[in-house]
Amino acid sequence: MFKTLLLTGASRGIGHATVKKFSREGWRVLTCSRQPFDEGCPWSGGAENHIQVDLSDPADTINAVERIRERLDGPLHGLVNNAGVSPKGPDGGRLNTISTDLMDWGKVFHVNFFAPVVLSRGLKDELVQANGSIVNVTSIAGSRVHPFAGAAYATSKAALAALTREMAHDFGPMGVRVNAIAPGEIETSILSEGTDEIVKKLPMQRLGSTEEVANVIYFLCNDASTYVSGTEIEINGGQHV
């Protein structure tokens, strides 16, 4: 019997690579995005397995849970909370605690923190039915001031790491595992100018690939990690040491 994954933020980068990885392994993948399904996405069944939802809108996120449940029509083996937003200044620069608009703080936390709460709670029964796995995508910016990631993004990811521990405690007795991954400098289409200077200081002295991140997510969702819960795996080539 096939397994089912629900992933938010599938349209590019880590999310895109994760859908391709799980699809290759025979999983059915449901995707969530505020955009309609892009017919250019290279996986089969994408259009009928896509749920359009604005995760920055609390009401839309809550209302989407029932639509997701109907689309699932059965157990949910993996939930990957990957969607994230990080607003930038007019010149593309970093927004700090003083310069970030208060409305942007709310939007960032709704997408990066509250949406994982809503989806995990709302799909609890389907996750329990499958002895499923939840993976929250945090960031190296959640544990230190980053030269590019803004303050709202960083603090939302720190909160998501703490939420992962709490959820592991609460979901564990029901047979559901909850973990997080914290990517560092990953090669995507939205790298900030100056990333090459960070890379020079990394122990592995290279960017990570989205496929390398997707492989860790897959590990956390399959039977190779059935006794792993409540952890945050750093995927950063040693950047955290």
PLY file of the C-alpha trace (Angstrom):
ply
format ascii 1.0
element vertex 241
property float x
property float y
property float z
element edge 240
property int vertex1
property int vertex2
end_header
0.00 0.00 0.00
1.33 3.46 -0.88
2.12 6.04 1.76
0.93 9.63 1.71
2.84 12.85 2.39
1.47 16.35 2.84
4.00 19.08 2.18
3.65 22.86 2.37
5.79 25.14 0.21
6.43 22.75 -2.67
6.88 25.19 -5.52
10.64 25.67 -5.30
13.86 24.84 -3.49
13.74 22.32 -0.66
10.03 21.68 -1.11
10.41 21.00 -4.81
13.24 18.53 -4.20
11.27 16.83 -1.43
8.25 16.20 -3.63
10.48 14.68 -6.29
12.26 12.46 -3.74
9.08 11.08 -2.20
7.43 10.65 -5.60
10.39 8.59 -6.80
10.04 6.41 -3.71
6.41 5.65 -4.56
4.65 7.99 -2.13
1.51 9.90 -2.96
2.33 13.57 -2.32
-0.23 16.26 -1.51
1.04 19.82 -1.78
-0.15 23.10 -0.27
0.61 26.55 -1.65
-1.04 29.92 -2.01
-0.49 29.57 -5.77
-2.37 27.23 -8.13
-0.53 24.10 -9.20
2.23 24.81 -11.70
1.87 22.44 -14.64
5.64 22.70 -15.09
6.26 20.76 -11.86
7.89 17.46 -12.83
5.77 14.96 -10.90
2.66 13.03 -11.83
-0.71 13.57 -10.19
0.28 17.03 -9.05
-2.82 18.96 -10.06
-5.34 16.66 -8.36
-3.15 16.45 -5.24
-2.69 20.19 -4.79
-4.58 22.30 -2.25
-4.46 26.06 -2.73
-4.32 27.82 0.65
-2.87 31.06 1.96
-0.99 30.01 5.09
-0.57 33.65 6.10
-4.36 33.83 6.56
-5.46 32.08 9.79
-9.04 31.55 8.63
-8.00 30.17 5.25
-5.54 27.79 6.92
-8.14 26.50 9.37
-10.73 26.08 6.62
-8.24 24.22 4.44
-7.87 21.40 6.96
-11.22 19.88 6.04
-10.40 20.12 2.32
-7.08 18.38 2.97
-8.81 15.68 5.00
-11.27 15.03 2.16
-8.43 14.83 -0.33
-6.53 12.43 1.92
-9.46 10.07 2.51
-7.28 7.93 4.75
-4.10 7.89 6.85
-1.35 10.50 6.63
2.14 9.02 6.93
4.13 12.24 6.72
3.51 15.96 7.25
6.33 18.31 6.25
5.85 21.90 7.37
8.23 23.50 4.90
6.52 26.74 3.85
8.30 29.84 5.10
8.49 33.56 4.40
11.26 36.04 5.15
10.46 39.63 4.14
13.27 41.89 2.94
13.77 45.64 2.88
13.18 47.75 -0.26
16.79 47.20 -1.27
16.62 43.49 -0.50
18.42 43.97 2.80
17.86 42.33 6.15
14.97 43.57 8.31
15.80 43.69 12.02
13.59 43.93 15.12
13.26 47.70 14.68
12.73 47.93 10.93
10.29 45.04 10.46
6.71 46.25 10.02
4.37 44.89 12.68
2.04 43.49 10.04
4.98 41.57 8.58
5.73 40.06 11.98
2.21 38.65 12.02
2.39 37.32 8.48
5.74 35.60 9.09
4.56 33.92 12.28
1.30 32.79 10.69
3.16 31.03 7.88
6.26 29.83 9.71
4.81 28.94 13.11
1.02 28.92 13.42
0.31 27.04 10.17
2.30 24.00 11.43
0.25 24.10 14.63
-3.05 24.26 12.73
-2.16 21.49 10.27
-0.65 19.14 12.84
-3.60 19.45 15.21
-6.18 19.39 12.46
-4.77 16.21 10.88
-3.95 14.46 14.15
-6.32 11.55 13.62
-4.94 10.82 10.15
-1.37 10.94 11.48
-2.24 8.64 14.38
-3.92 6.21 12.00
-0.62 5.88 10.10
1.81 6.10 13.05
3.00 9.05 11.02
5.85 11.50 11.17
5.87 15.31 11.31
8.92 17.21 10.08
9.19 20.93 10.79
11.66 22.87 8.65
13.48 25.36 10.88
16.75 27.12 10.04
20.26 27.79 11.27
18.97 31.36 11.68
16.82 30.11 14.54
19.86 29.73 16.77
22.02 32.74 15.87
21.88 36.15 14.22
22.22 35.56 10.50
23.56 38.21 8.08
20.64 37.78 5.66
17.69 36.20 7.48
15.47 38.81 9.09
14.53 39.02 12.75
10.93 37.90 12.25
12.03 34.88 10.23
14.74 33.93 12.71
12.52 34.18 15.79
9.70 32.28 14.09
12.11 29.44 13.30
13.39 29.43 16.90
9.79 29.17 18.05
9.20 26.32 15.59
12.18 24.43 17.06
10.67 24.78 20.53
7.29 23.72 19.16
8.92 20.58 17.75
9.98 19.50 21.24
6.54 20.21 22.67
4.81 18.35 19.86
7.12 15.35 20.21
6.10 15.16 23.86
2.39 15.50 23.09
2.11 13.37 19.94
4.52 10.62 21.06
2.03 8.68 23.20
-0.22 8.48 20.13
2.54 6.91 18.03
3.39 10.01 16.01
7.00 11.20 15.79
7.89 14.89 15.49
11.29 16.18 14.41
12.83 19.23 12.78
15.56 19.89 10.26
17.59 23.10 10.36
19.14 23.82 6.95
22.07 26.18 6.61
23.32 27.59 3.31
21.46 25.60 0.66
21.81 26.20 -3.08
18.48 27.58 -4.28
17.33 30.27 -6.70
16.98 32.86 -3.92
20.48 32.94 -2.44
21.42 36.33 -1.02
24.38 38.27 -2.34
27.34 37.58 -0.08
26.52 33.91 0.57
29.82 32.97 -1.06
31.64 34.68 1.82
29.80 32.49 4.34
30.57 29.36 2.33
34.32 30.05 2.51
34.12 29.73 6.31
32.13 26.48 6.39
34.01 23.32 7.36
32.79 21.62 4.16
33.37 24.80 2.12
30.41 24.31 -0.20
26.69 24.94 -0.39
24.31 22.14 0.43
21.93 20.86 -2.23
18.17 20.70 -1.94
18.42 16.97 -2.68
20.62 16.50 0.40
17.97 18.17 2.53
15.19 16.11 0.93
17.10 12.92 1.77
17.12 13.79 5.48
13.40 14.60 5.40
12.78 11.22 3.76
14.83 9.49 6.46
12.69 11.12 9.16
9.48 9.96 7.48
10.33 6.34 6.80
10.99 3.21 8.85
14.71 3.90 9.24
13.93 6.47 11.95
11.12 4.87 13.94
12.76 5.70 17.32
13.80 9.25 16.43
11.59 11.99 17.86
11.99 15.43 19.37
15.27 16.19 17.63
16.43 18.99 15.32
18.91 17.81 12.70
21.41 20.42 11.49
21.98 20.25 7.73
24.69 22.84 7.21
28.05 21.26 6.41
29.31 21.92 9.93
28.30 25.59 10.01
26.95 25.22 13.55
30.19 23.91 15.12
0 1
1 2
2 3
3 4
4 5
5 6
6 7
7 8
8 9
9 10
10 11
11 12
12 13
13 14
14 15
15 16
16 17
17 18
18 19
19 20
20 21
21 22
22 23
23 24
24 25
25 26
26 27
27 28
28 29
29 30
30 31
31 32
32 33
33 34
34 35
35 36
36 37
37 38
38 39
39 40
40 41
41 42
42 43
43 44
44 45
45 46
46 47
47 48
48 49
49 50
50 51
51 52
52 53
53 54
54 55
55 56
56 57
57 58
58 59
59 60
60 61
61 62
62 63
63 64
64 65
65 66
66 67
67 68
68 69
69 70
70 71
71 72
72 73
73 74
74 75
75 76
76 77
77 78
78 79
79 80
80 81
81 82
82 83
83 84
84 85
85 86
86 87
87 88
88 89
89 90
90 91
91 92
92 93
93 94
94 95
95 96
96 97
97 98
98 99
99 100
100 101
101 102
102 103
103 104
104 105
105 106
106 107
107 108
108 109
109 110
110 111
111 112
112 113
113 114
114 115
115 116
116 117
117 118
118 119
119 120
120 121
121 122
122 123
123 124
124 125
125 126
126 127
127 128
128 129
129 130
130 131
131 132
132 133
133 134
134 135
135 136
136 137
137 138
138 139
139 140
140 141
141 142
142 143
143 144
144 145
145 146
146 147
147 148
148 149
149 150
150 151
151 152
152 153
153 154
154 155
155 156
156 157
157 158
158 159
159 160
160 161
161 162
162 163
163 164
164 165
165 166
166 167
167 168
168 169
169 170
170 171
171 172
172 173
173 174
174 175
175 176
176 177
177 178
178 179
179 180
180 181
181 182
182 183
183 184
184 185
185 186
186 187
187 188
188 189
189 190
190 191
191 192
192 193
193 194
194 195
195 196
196 197
197 198
198 199
199 200
200 201
201 202
202 203
203 204
204 205
205 206
206 207
207 208
208 209
209 210
210 211
211 212
212 213
213 214
214 215
215 216
216 217
217 218
218 219
219 220
220 221
221 222
222 223
223 224
224 225
225 226
226 227
227 228
228 229
229 230
230 231
231 232
232 233
233 234
234 235
235 236
236 237
237 238
238 239
239 240
